[in-house]
Amino acid sequence: MPEETFAAATIRWYEKNARDLPWRAPDVGAWAILVSEVMLQQTPVVRVLPAWRAWLDRWPTPAALAADTSAEAIRMWGRLGYPRRALRLWECAVAIVERHGGAVPTDLDALLALPGVGTYTARAVAAFAFGQRHPVVDTNVRRVVARAVAGEPDAGPATRPADLVATAALLPVEPAEAAKASAAFMELGALVCTAQAPRCIDCPLVERCAWRASGRTVPLGPTRRPQRYAGTDRQVRGLLLAVLRETTGPVARDRLDLVWADATQRARALASLIDDGLVERIDDRFALAGEMTGTATPQT
């Protein structure tokens, strides 16, 4: 009997152990999957779940979001973090309506051409929404492949073309099975082959893992420290956005001055929000982008 392939072993584990996440349901459409992939960037699943449901309840299609303002998208994003993602999703919805008649495109190049959709997101949508054979490579997948195949403890900070090639070589030929394998690799990295405390005893690849065979049983190098938030420009940006989200229409500068005592840092944070296209200035008043005009500030 031939040895079970890397992908087959991982899929078998996935079918028994995968989390029951709503965007994995068989009847979920491409738009819902695209929204989930954008929201999950740098954000834990537990925080994304309620935001994803609320977003799709309000805007179940790209056309529904495109018909609303960018300000409402930013407002709806709330405290999910990295609010430029809300603006990119709104721009993406507008582009889908203008270029593709309101339907998320199935072609990888067309997905890559959408605003804010990069290498990972485009391939994730192509695979998980349309069952196509593409390597879907995030941090978790890169770590699994680096350890099990290359015998390295980690794959480095950023996805490289070589990571796509290495992952593609592991995918089954049949597209639907390849898409399932991509989801399985990702889940294995998220739940078992974790960065600092891998549970090798529970891994379906333990007998073939090159890293494990080398004798390395814990990741090398120091634990990555979490980024500081308190007192940073990110915190000030969040406080300023909170005032604007809670208000309809422009807000006078003196009201924004109340959120943070350091005038220099406050001005820097406000200027960065304007530069990012999240806030627009009207004389000496400020509003979420699109609040007054119905459109977002064009991004260059």
N, C-alpha and C positions, 0 to 999 in steps of 0.2 A: 504494500500500500504506500503511495507516494507521501512524502512529508507534507504536512499542512503548511500552506504559504503564510508569510508574514501577515498579509491582509486577511486571509481566512481566519487565522487564529484571533486576530484583533476583532473582527466582525462577530465571531462566535461569543467572545467576551462581552462585546457591546450589546448584543441582543439580550443578554441576561442582566446587565448592570447599568445600562444607560439611564440617565435621569429623565424623568417624564416632564419634558419642557414643551410648552404649548406651540412654539414655532416649529417643533418637529412633528406635529400631527400631520397625517397624510393629506388632510383637506386644507391645509394652510397654503395660501397663495404666495406668489413671488414678492408682492409688495410687503406683506407681513414679514417675510423672511429678510428682505432688504432692510426693513426698519429694525429688526432684531439684531442684525449684524452690525449696523451702525451704533446702536445703543450699547451693545456688548463690548465695544472698543474701550479698554481701560476701565470697565465698570463691572462689578460683580453681578452675577445672575440675580441674586436676591433683590437688588435695587432695580434691576431692569424689568422684572416681571410686572409690577404694578404700572410702571410708566409705559411699557409696551402695550398693555391691555387698554389703558386710558387713551393712548395715542390712536390706536386702531378703532376704538369706539367712536372717536371724533372724526378721524380721517381714514376710513376703511379702504380708500383708493388713492392713487396719486392725484387724480383729478380733484378729489375733495380737498386735499391739502393745497394744491396749486391754486384753487379758487379762493383760498383764505390768504391772509397776509403773513409775511415773514415774521412780523411782530407776534402774532398769535402762536407761531411755531416756537419762537424763543420763549414766550410766556408759558406754553404748555410743557416745555422741557423742564421747567422748575429747577430743582436742585440736583439733577442727575449728573451734572458736572460736564466740563468741556463743552460749553453751550454752542460753540461754532458748529458742532455736529447737527444741531437743530436747524441752523441756517443752511447747511449743506443739504440736509434732507429736503428742505423746502425748495431749494434750487434744483435738486434732483427731480422732485415731483413736477416742477414746471417744465424741465427738459423732457421728461417722459411724456408729458401731455403734448408739448410742441413737436417733438421729433418722432414719437412712437404711438400717437393716438391714445395715450393714457395707459398703455400696457407696458409693463416692465419688459425690456427687450431680452430675447433669449441668446443673442449672439454675444460672445465674450468681448469682442472689440467694441460693440455698441455699449455694453455695460461699462467698460473701461473709460468710455468717452463721457459718461455722466458726471456731473459736478460732484466732487468729493468721494468718488468711487475709485479706490485704488486696486492694486494687484490682489490683495487678499479678499476684499469685499466682492469684487467682480467674480472671482472664481468660486467663492462661497455661494453666491446667488446662482451661478450657472450650475453648480453641482447640486445644491440642496433644494433649489426650486425647480430645476429643469432636468435633473438626473444626468448631467453631462460628466464626461471624464476629464477632470482638471485637477491638478494638485492644489489642494486648499491648505496653505501653510501659514499657521500662526505660531506663536511662541511655544505652545504645547506640542504641536506636531514636530517642530524643529528639534525640540528636546528629545522626544521619543526616537526620532530617526537618528539623531546624533549619538544617542546612547546605544540603542539596539543594533544599529548597522555600523556606525563608524567607531564605536567604542570610546566616544568622548563624553565628558560629563555635561556639556552644554554646547549649544550651537552658536553662541555669540549674540550680540544685542539686536541685530537686524537681519531680515530675510535677504538672502542673496540668490542670484540665479541658480547657483549650485544646489541650494535647498529645494528649489522647485524641481530640478532634474532628479535629485535623489528621491524625493517623495513620489514623483510621477512613476519612477521605475518600480515602485512597490504596489501600484494600483492594479487591480484586476482589469482585464481587457474590456469586459462588458461594462458599459457606462453606468448603469444603475448600481451595480456592485461596487464600482469605483467610487461613486458618490457616497455609498454607505461606508466604504473603507475610510474615506476622508473624515467622515463624522466620527468613526470609531477611533482613528488615530488621535483626534482632537480630545475626545472624551477620556481616552487612556491617559493622556498627558495631564488633563485637568484633575483627574480623580486618583490615579495610581502613580504614574511616573512624574511626580511633582518635583519642583525645583530643589527643595531642601530636605524633604522627608519622603522619598520614594518608598512605596510599599511593594518591594520586589516580590515578596512571597505571594502577592495577589495578582501578579502580572502574567498575562497569557504568553508573554514573550521571554519569560525568565530563562528558559532553557536555551534560547538562541541569542540572548543579549550579549553583544560583544563587550559592552562596558562592565557588565556583571562578571563575565568570564575573565576579564583582566584583573579582577580582585578588588576593584573599586566598589565600595558599598555605600558611600555617601558622597554627595557633590563636593567638588573641590572649591576653595575660595570662600571668602566671607559672605555671610548673609547680606543681601542687599537691604540697605536701610530705607524705610519708607520716606517719601518726600515730605518735608515740613510744609505745613499749610498755614498754621497760625502766624499772623503778622506779615504774610507774603502779599505780593500784588494779586495773587489768585484770590486770596480771601477778600481783599478790597474790591476786586472786580465782582465777586459774588454778592457782596453787600450792596453795591451800586445797582447791579442787575435786579436784586430783590425789590428795591424801591420801584424801579421802572416796571417790573412785572406786575406789581400790585396796584399800578396806577394806569388809568386809561388816558391817553393824551400826554403832552409834554410836561416835564417836571422842571421847576426852576432850579438853578444851580445851588441856591442857598439851602434847599431841602436835601440835596445830595451831599452838601458839606457836613451834614449832621452824622453821616454814617462812619466817618473816620477822621480822627483828629489831625493826622499828619497831612498837611495841605499838599506837600510835594508828592508824596506817594499817592494820594487821592487823585491828583491831577494826572499823574502818570498812568494810573489804572484806568481812568476815564478815557484818556487819549488812546490807550490800547484797545478799549472796547469799540471806539469809533473806527480805529484803523482796521479792526477785524470785521467791520461791517455789522456789528451787533447793535450798535447805538447810533442814532443820527442826532445832529445838533440843529436846532432851529433858533436862530439868534442866540440868546443865552439860556435856552431851555433844551432839554434832552428827552428823547423817547427811544423806545425799542425801534430798531430798523424796520421800516415799513409801517409804523404806527400811523403816520400822517399821510404817507404817499401810497400805501398799499403794496409797495415793492421793497426789496432789500437794496442796500448799497451795493453796486456792482463790485465784484472782486477782481483783482488783477493778478 
